[in-house]
Amino acid sequence: MEGKAQRLPAHVETSEHKHPGPGRYVLVGTALVMLTATEVAVYYIEALHGILVPVLLVLSAAKFALVVLFYMHLKFDSRLFTGLFFGGLALAASLMLALLLLFRVFFGG
């Protein structure tokens, strides 16, 4: 059987999807650079120092979403993989929040 392509049985479905071309990755990379530049600029704008943390968290979340969706290919994979990834992420975030509450980080005690 060497040298021959393996054939799948008729009842097995393949769900091939088209990955984006290099141009799409350049656009996503450009967006990531622009978001990073915005984060740096926001840090140096004194008028935004009162809301610095929420603004940086939103910008970081946008960058995280772009990296996960495009470079980790979750946008093109099965929804099961996306659910597993974000389920684990939610579990880790809730565990971190529970530990912060347990050690009274938010209450100053």
C-alpha positions in Angstrom: 0.0 0.0 0.0 3.0 2.3 0.1 2.8 5.2 -2.4 -1.0 5.1 -2.6 -3.2 7.7 -1.1 -5.3 6.3 1.7 -9.0 6.5 1.0 -11.6 7.1 3.6 -14.7 4.9 3.8 -17.8 6.4 2.2 -19.5 7.0 5.5 -16.7 9.2 6.9 -17.2 12.9 6.2 -14.3 15.3 5.8 -14.9 18.9 6.7 -12.2 20.7 4.8 -12.2 24.4 5.2 -10.3 27.0 3.4 -7.7 28.8 5.4 -7.0 32.4 4.7 -4.2 33.4 2.5 -1.0 35.3 3.5 -2.8 38.7 2.9 -5.3 38.0 5.7 -2.5 37.2 8.1 -0.7 40.4 7.2 -3.9 42.3 7.9 -4.3 40.6 11.3 -0.6 41.3 12.1 -1.1 44.9 11.1 -4.1 45.1 13.4 -2.1 43.6 16.2 0.6 46.2 15.7 -1.9 49.0 15.7 -3.5 47.7 18.9 -0.1 47.5 20.6 0.7 51.0 19.5 -2.7 52.2 20.9 -1.9 50.5 24.2 1.4 52.3 24.4 -0.1 55.6 23.5 -2.9 55.2 26.0 -0.4 54.6 28.8 1.3 58.0 28.0 -2.0 60.0 27.8 -2.4 61.5 31.3 -6.1 62.2 30.8 -6.8 58.5 30.6 -4.9 57.5 33.8 -8.1 57.2 35.7 -9.4 54.5 33.4 -6.1 53.1 32.3 -6.6 49.5 33.5 -10.1 49.0 31.9 -8.9 50.5 28.6 -5.8 48.3 28.5 -7.8 45.2 29.5 -10.2 45.8 26.6 -7.3 46.3 24.1 -5.6 43.2 25.4 -8.8 41.2 25.1 -9.1 42.3 21.4 -5.5 41.3 20.7 -6.1 37.9 22.5 -9.2 37.3 20.4 -7.4 38.0 17.1 -4.5 35.7 18.0 -6.7 32.9 19.1 -9.1 33.2 16.2 -6.6 33.5 13.4 -3.2 32.2 14.5 -4.6 29.3 16.6 -7.1 28.7 13.8 -10.1 28.5 16.2 -12.1 30.5 13.8 -11.8 27.7 11.2 -11.9 24.6 13.5 -14.8 22.7 15.0 -16.9 24.6 17.5 -16.1 21.7 19.9 -12.4 22.9 20.0 -13.5 26.5 20.5 -15.8 25.4 23.3 -13.1 23.4 25.0 -10.6 26.2 24.7 -12.9 28.9 26.1 -14.3 26.5 28.7 -10.8 25.9 30.1 -10.1 29.6 29.9 -13.3 30.3 31.9 -12.4 27.7 34.5 -8.9 29.1 34.9 -10.3 32.7 35.2 -12.9 31.6 37.8 -10.3 29.7 39.8 -8.0 32.8 39.8 -10.9 35.0 40.9 -11.8 32.5 43.7 -8.2 32.5 44.9 -8.1 36.3 44.9 -11.3 36.4 46.9 -10.0 33.8 49.3 -6.9 35.8 50.1 -8.9 39.0 50.4 -7.0 40.8 47.7 -10.1 43.0 46.9 -10.9 43.9 50.4 -7.4 45.0 51.6 -7.3 42.6 54.5 
